[in-house]
């Protein structure tokens, strides 16, 4: 039998050369979706009826065949409006779900409309699906997916990937947050529910959920001991807050802290911000900018809560801005290291850069490195710093601006590999899609730059290193339908997972600030829809970020609470932490309110900070050296007239580079190059000149 193209949802073009014997495809009228379904033809001269549609006898080929047919059908309409009309027609054929099934546990996350999916496995082991939505367009998506997958074996349902739905990308054209992502999000939810039912049927022990913190307009609900430990400090001790505020005001002390700070310290600082404006919590780059603003506002001292290279950067940038008289203090009398910065402060890293010194090359160095490293590298190879939020644009602009350029990125190996993978993915995009990322590039230019892009192979952050396969496996099983966030420093497995989520509007890959902005935007969108909603975010970076996230989310939820018409929106932050990595010392709490709570839960294998082979505690032991007691000790002893804080003071670099220049001056230049790039979106002329004349200007060490 040879079937040519028809236009109905139940017709399919069969290859006449197919070796399998086709059999008659019989619709099952007892299924709710098919009760009112009638064959609709877009071409009046077709001779193939619904009752005679044939599919290959092999069951595993039915789903791919249906997908191909559905793609052919929508592609037969050249105009988007015609495809939309067909989608709306199918929406009218679906039988509405019973209200008892339209519950939150069946909701699909991430869709611009409310969508419900119910999955069952019948007595024959076949997957039975029902779906519904309060949006007609979304209902059309659901109708199509139910038709493709209902009655299939579980394996067939799980084999479908979101890439298989690309050809079905119909509906309202738009950005990554448009309704077209419903195809993907509904599919992921169907597959998650299917996997859970199969595991239950086979008697498999389900994955233990990650700890999480549920944020509401009224308070917090921690789930799991790790979340309890985080939640403990979200309502800080008022006496400690007042003590800190008083000393900061009295001595005009500014505080800059990193997002990864200890939750107790962040809780105190966040509360103190309401009384003293010169407290800022951010990523590493903005810390130095904030310190300059505080100095301009009259702060006489700056305390830095971070690792040592952050204190170095603050000291150097203050000097560059002319605030030499403002002293900078770190929070420990011991060295506060960083595994990533230490990886670049080696002879091995300079050896990695040697080939670059002999060619037309640019060294793009991550901001999270020592000033000394930046200085030594810049004398060897023209260098510009980058952050995780601007590294892609920096590299693309450099390749576009300087002909035949080679770029050496470092020191974060995971970020380097992820950058290369991202560019590899761009090689299969259209020129228009690439131009939207950077207007000077197309498929050919991206392909040509890849062989000239190098990254260091031996550097990583000990926190982001923890997001490996054990954590990823749990995310795939239990949180594949949640919003996924990932820092650009995470390993490739987590990166790929978050990139896939990003493509369907359900994820973000970038800096800590990018992650925070993504969460805020999704919460605001939910509030704007004014529909009861529960948003779940997997936090793919250091858990210390939760304090800033809670503050931002609460600032959005609390105003909505005062409106009698406002919808109830809850936000759940999931910590990818293995249960084997936590010492549980107290019973679980059901809720946390604004009162003191005595909890002695410590992340780590037994005590202290650290992580086990079973998964990460996503907590940086170096950052946790910045304690509240250290901050108060430093503040109370300022000004340091008796020189008791010499070990805490961030001194100026008196060292010189191999060429006899100041480490501070040379080390700051790559940072200034980046600031110039951020302002103009181009490499500064001075840097371009350094690149083009590196070999003949006496820069070689």
N, C-alpha and C positions, 0 to 999 in steps of 0.2 A: 504494500500500500504506500502510495506517495501522497503526502499532504503538503500543499504549498502554504505560504504565509496567509493566515487569517488574522482577525483583529480581536477576537474575544479572549476573555480571561481564561477560557478553557480549551483553546486550540493551540496546537504547537506544530511547528514545521518539523517533519521527520525526514532524516537523511535517507534517501532511497537506497544508498549503498550500505546501510547499517546491517551488520551481520546478525544481530539479534532479531528474533521473531517478535514483532509487535503484538500486543494484545489490546483488547478493548478497555478503555478507561471508563470506569463507572463511578459517577458521583454518588455520594452518600447522603441522601436527602434527610436522614435523621439528625445530621449535625446542624446546630443552630445557624451557622453561617450560610448554609445552603438552602434553608427553608424557603426563602423567597427569591432565590437566585434564578435568573433567566439568562439565556445566552444572548449577548449583545454583540452585534457585528458593526464594525466601522465601515466595512465595504459591502454594499448590498449584493454584489455578484458572487460572494463566496458560497461554496457548495458544501462546506464542512460544518456539520452540526455538533452541538455540545455532546450529544450522546454517542458520537462516533469518534471522539478524539482518541488517538492511540499514543501510548507511551511504551518505551522499551520494557521488556519483561523484567529485567534486572531492577530490583527495587531501589538499589543505591543510585541509579541513574535518574530516577523520577524527579527529585528535587532540582538537580542541575538543569534538567530539561525544562522544568517549569520556570526556572529563573531565566533561562535563555528566551523562552517564549514571551515572558513578561517584558523583558528588555526590548525584544523585537517590536512588541505591540506599542510601547510608549515611544520608541524611536520612530515609529511610522507616522507620528504626528510631528510635523516640523515646527509648529507654533507652540510655545509654552502654554498659552491659554487653552489650546485644544487638549494638551496633556493634563492640564488642571481639570478640565471638564470631565475627562475620563476618570480621573481619580475621584472626583466628587460623585460620579455615577456609582462607582464601586462602594463608596461610603454609604450610599443609600441602600445597598443590598445586604449590609451586615445586620444581624439581629442584635438589638441592644442587650448589654449585660444586665443581669439582675442587680438591683441596688445592693443586695447582700454581698456581692462579689466586688463591687466598686469601693474597695477599702484601701487604706494606706499601704498595707502589706503587698498589694498587687499593683501599686503605682509604679510607673516608669520614671526614673529620675532624669532630669536634664532636658525634658521636652518643654517647648513653649506653651503647650496646652496640657491639660490633665489626661493621662493615658493609663489604662488598666489592662493588665495581662494576667490570665489564669492558665496554668499549665497542669495537666493531669496525664497519667500513663494508664491506659486501659488494660483490660484483662489479657489482651494479645501483645502487650508490651509496646503499643504504638503511642506516640505523643499526641495528645488532644489539646488543642489550643482555642481559647476564646480571647477576644480583645475588644476594647471599646475606648472612645475618647469623647470629650465634650467639644472637640473641634472636628468639623466635617472633613477638612483636609487630612488631618491626622488619622481620622477614622478610615479614610481611603487607604492610607499606608498600612494600617492594621489589617484591613480586609485582604490586601494583596499578600501580605506575609502569612496570614492564616491560611490562605489558599495554597501557598507554596509548601508550607511545612506541616499542616495538620494531617494526621494519619501516618506520618513518617516514622521510621525507626529513630530512636534517640541519637544513634551515631550519625544519621543523615542530617539531623537538625544541628548537631554540634560541628559538623564539617563546614557548614556555611560560614564564610568570613565576611566582614564588613566590606572588604574589597569586592566581593561578588555582587554587592548592591550598588556599585558605582554607576552601572548602566541604568539603574532604576532611579537615578537622581532627578526626580521630577517634583513638581510642586512649586512653591514660591521661591524664585531665585533670591539669593542673598548671601550673607556671610556665614561664618562657622556657627553662628547662633541661630540660623534660620530653621524652618520646619523640615527642610530636606534631611536633616540629621535624624529625624524620627525613624527613618528606615533602620539606621544603625543602632540607635538606642533601644528600640523595641526588640530588635533581634538579639542584642546582648542580654536583655532581661529574660527573653524566652530561653536562651541557652543556659543562663545561670539557674533558672528554676528547673530546667530539664536535668542539669547535672546534679542538682540537689536531690531530685526525685530518684534518679538512677542510683546514686550513692546510698540513699535510704533503703531502696529496694534490695540492694546487694549487701546491706548490713555493714557498710563501711563507717568507721568512726569519723564524724564530721570534723572539719578543721575548727580549731578553737578560735573564736573571734579575737581580733586585736582589741586592746583597751581603747576606749574612746571617751570623749567629753562632749556631752550634749548641752548646747547653749540655747537658752530661751530668754525671753524678755524679763523673766522673773528671777532667773538664777542659773544654776548649773546642775547637771546630773552626770557624775562620773561613773563609768562602767569599767571595772577592773582596777586593780591596785595601782598600776602605773598612772592611770588617769586620776585616781584619788590623790596621788602624790603631787600631780600638777595642779589640781584644783585647790589643794590646801592653801596655796598662797595667792589665789585670785582675789581673796578678801584679806588684804594685809592688816597686820596689827597697827592700829591707829597711833599708838604711842611711838612706835618705831618710825612711822611716816612723819609725825610731828617733829621728832628728834632730828631726822635728816633734813627736813625743810628748814628748820630753824638755823642749823649750822650752815646750810648752803646760802641762805639769805644773808646771814650775819657776815660771812666771809666772802661773799660774791664768788661762789664756786659753780662752775658749769659742769655738767655730767653728760658724757657721750657714751652710749652702751650699744653693744651689738645685739641683734635679734636672738642670738643663741645663748643669751645670759641665763644664769640659774633662775628658775621660776620664782623663788622667794625674793631675789633682788629685783627682778622685773616687776613683780607685784607691788613692791614698795615704791619703785621708781615711777610706775604708771600712776599710782595714787598721788605721789608727790608732784607730778607734772601739773596737777590742777591748782597747786599753790605756788609753784616756782617754775616759770616758763623755760628756764635754761637747763632743761633735761631733755635729751633726745635719744630715742632708741631706733636704730636703723641698720642697714647693711654697712659694710666697712668703708665704702667710698664716701657716703654721706656723713659719716662720723666726723671726718676732717672738715668738711664744709660747715657742719653745724658748729664745730669748735671755733671756726673763724667768726661766725655770726655772733657767738656768745662773747668772744673777745671784743668785737665791735660794740656790743651792748654793755660793756663794762665789767665783764667777769675777769677777775684777777688770776684765777687758777682754773685749769681744766683737768678733771679726773676722767680717766679712760678705762672703761670696763670692757676688756677684750683681750686678745693675745698681743704679744709684744710688737709685732710688726704694725699693728693698728696704732699703738702709742707712738711708734717711730713716724708713721705717716702724719699723725696729728701734729707732732712737734715740727716736722719739716714744713708742712703746709702753713702752719702759723708763722714760721719764720719767713716763708716766701711772701706772706701777706703783710709782713712788717710788725708782727706782734711778738717780738723776741722777749719782751718783758713778762709775758704770760707763761707761767710755769705749767708743765704737764706732768701728771702723776699716774702711774700704773697702780694696780691693786694687789701686788704681791712683792715681797722682798726676794722672791725666787724667780727664776726665768719662767715665763709663761709661753710655752712653745706652740708650734703648729706643725703637724706632720706634713702638710702641703708646702708651707713656706720652707721648712727644713729640707725638703726634697730638692729645692732649687738652690739652696745655699751649699752646694757641693761642687767639687772639681768635675764630677760626672756631668753636671748640667752645663758647665762651661765647655766641656768637650763636645756635648751635643750641638752647641752653637758654632763650633769651629768651622764647619763647612759653610755656614751662612756668612761668615766673615770674608769668604773668598768669592762671593757672588752678589748679584743684585738682590738683596734680601731684606726683609723686615722681621724683627722679632716682636711678636705680640705676647706680652707677659701678663698673666693674671694679676690683678691688683693685690690679691692675698699673698704677697711675697715681701721679703725684707727689702728695705731701702738699699741696703748694701748690695743685694742681688741685682736690683734694678740698675744700680750705678755700674757695677762690673760688666753686666750684660750690655749696657748701652755703649760702653767704650769699645766693646767687641763688635756688636751689630747694632745698627739703628733700631731703637726700641720704643714701643708705645704700650702703655698699660691698657687693660680692658677689664670689664666686669662681665658677669654671666649674662647681663641683660643687653650689653652692646657688642659682645665679641663677634657675633655673626655679621653685623653691619660693618664693623671695623675691618674684618677680613675681606668682605665683598667690596667695600670701597677701595681698599688698598690694591686689590687685584685690578679693579677698574681704572684706577688712577695712575698706576705705575706699570708700564709694559714689561712683560717677561719677568715679573716679580716672583720670588719664592718667599713663602711665609713659614716661619718656625714658631709654633705656638707651644707654650708651656706655663707651668710645670704639671698641670692636672691631666693625668693620662686619660681618665674617664671622660672629662670634658672634651679633650682632644679627639678621642674616638667618636664621641657623640656628634661633634661638629662635622667630622668627615662623613659619618652616616647621614646626617641631615643633608649635606651637599649631594651625597649619592642619591638620596630620595628626590632631590630637586632635578636630577637628570631625567626623570620620567615625567616631570611636569610640563605643561605647555609654556611657551615663551611668555604668554600673557600672565600666567600665574607667577613665573619667576620675576617678571618686571614689577609685579605688585610687591615683591619682597625687596628688590633693588632694581631701579629703572635702567641701570647700565648693563644688566646681565640678561642672558638667554640660555637656552639649553647648551649651545656650543661653547659659550664662555665658561659655564659651570664645569663641563666635561674637561675643558682645557686647563682649568686651575687645579683640579684634583691632584694631578701628578706633582704639582709644585707646592703642595700643602703638607707640612710635616708637623708632628706633635711628639712631645717628650713621652717616653714609654715607662717611666718609673717614678711617678708622683701621684699621690692621692690623699684625700681627706679621710681620716679614720672614721668619721661619722658616716659620710656618704658611701664609703666602702661597704657599709653594713647592709645596704639595700640590694642584697644578692638574691640568689635563686630561691632560698627558703622563704624569704619575705615575698618575693614575686609570686611564688606558687600559691600562697594564701590569698594574695590580692586577686589573682586570676579566678580562684574558686569562689571567694566570698564577697569581693568588692569590685568585680569587673563592671558593674553597673553604676558605681559611685563616681564622683568627680575625682580624678587623679591629679595630684600635684607632684612635681619632681624638680629638684634642683638640677641644673645642667651638669653638676659634678657626680651624679649618681652613676652606677655601673650600667652597661649597655642594656641589660635585661629590663631594668626599671625604666630606663630612658625609652626603649621601644614601646613598652606598655603605655607610658604616659603620652608618647607621640601618637599612638593609635587613638587614644582617648581624645587627644587634642584635635585630631582630624574630624571627629564627630562632635566637636563642641563640648567635650566632657573632660578636658584636661588642660594643663599648662606645664610647660617646661621652661625654666628660666631662673632668675635670681630670687632671693627671698622677697624682694619687693614685688616682683612679678607675681609670685604666689599669693601674697597678701592682697594685691589688687584684684587678682582673679576671684578669690573668695568673696571679697566685698562686692564685686560686680554681679556675681551670681546671686548673692543674697538680695541685693537691691532689685534685680530683675524679678525675683520671686515676690518681693514686697509690692512691686509695681503691678504685678498680675492680681494682687489682692485675693489670693486663693490659699487656703490652708496647705502648707507644704513642709516637707522634711528633706533637708539637703545634707548629704553625706560627703565629706571630703577626706581623702586619704592624704596625710601629711608626709610627703616624700622629701623631708629635710629634717634638720635638727629640731628636736621637740621643744626647745626653748622658744621657738616662734609662737607657741600657743598663746602666750600672754598678750602679744600684740594682736593676734587674731581675735582673741576673746574681746579685747577692748574695741576693736574695729567693728566686730559683729554686734556687740551690745549697743554701740552708738547708733546702729541702724535699726535694731529691733525695739529699743526702748521708746523712741518717738511713736512708732506704729502701735505700741501697746496702749497709748493714751487715746487712740481713736476707737470709738465703739464699733465702727464699721471695719476696722482693720482685721486682716486675716491672721491666723496663728502660724507663724513660721518658726521652725526649730532648725538648728544647725549642728551637725555632729562632726567633730574632728576626730579622725581615726589615727591612732599612733601605730605605725607598723613595727610592733615590738613583740618578740617571741616571749611566750609565757615562761619559758625556761630561763629567760634573762632577767627575771625580776624576783626579788626576795619579798614574799608576801608575809607581812607581820601583823596585819590587822584584818578583821572581817570587812567585807565590802560595805560601802555606804550606799544608800538609795538616793540620796540627794545632798547637795551642799548649799547652805544658806549663808547669809552674812553673819557669821559668828566664828569664833575661834574653834579650830578642830585639831585634835591631837592625833596625828597620824605619823607613824614611823615606817613608811614604805620607802625603800631605797632601790633605785634602778641599779641593775648590775647583777652579776652572777651570785654573789653572796653579800658583800658590803661594798660601799664606795662606788665609784663610777667604773664602767667597763662593760663589756658585752661578751656573750658566749658564742660558741660556734653555731648555736641554734638560731641566731638572728640578732639584730642589733637592738641596743637600748636607745639608739638615735640620740645620744647625749654626749657632748664633747667634754672630756675630762679637763682639758686645758681651760675652756671657758668657765668651768665651775670653780676655778681658782680665784675668781673674782667674787669674793663673798661680801655680804652686807657688813660684817664686822670690819673687814679691811677698808671698805669705803668710809665707814664712820671713823675709824682710827685715823686715816689719812686726813679727813676733813677737820677733825677736832684738833689735829696738830699743826694745821696751817694758820698763819705762815710758819714755815719751818725754820725758826730763828736759831734753834739749837742743833740743826742738821741731823735730826732724828730720822728723817724720811729719805736719806740719800739713796737707799737701796730701792725706793719706790719711784724716784724721779726719772722721767724720761729725758735723758741728756741728749744734747746735740751731738751729731757725729763729728768727731775730730779726725777721723780716719781719712786717708786719701786713697784715690784710685791708683791703679798701676801707672797711669799717666800723670800722677801728681796733682790731680784735681780733688776738690772736696766731694766726698761721698754724698753729702746732703744735697749739694747743688746738682751733681750729675744724676743722682737717684730721683730727684724731683722732676727732671726734664721729661721722662716718659709719661709722668702723671699729667704734666702741663700739656703735652702733645694730645693726650686723651681729652682733656678739657676743651682744647681747641677743636678737636673733632666733634665733640658733643655739641658745641655751639654752631659749627659751620657745616657739619656732615661731610667734611672733606679732611684729608690728611693735611696738616699745616705745611706750608711751603718749606719751612726750615727742615722738617722731617724728610720730605721728599728729596731735598737737596742732599741730606745726609745719606739717604739710601743710594742715590745715583752716584755719589762721589765717595762712597765708603772706602774703596780700595786705594784711592789716590790722595786721601786727605790726612794720612798719618794716624788714622783712628785705630789701626790694628795694634793689639797688645802683643 
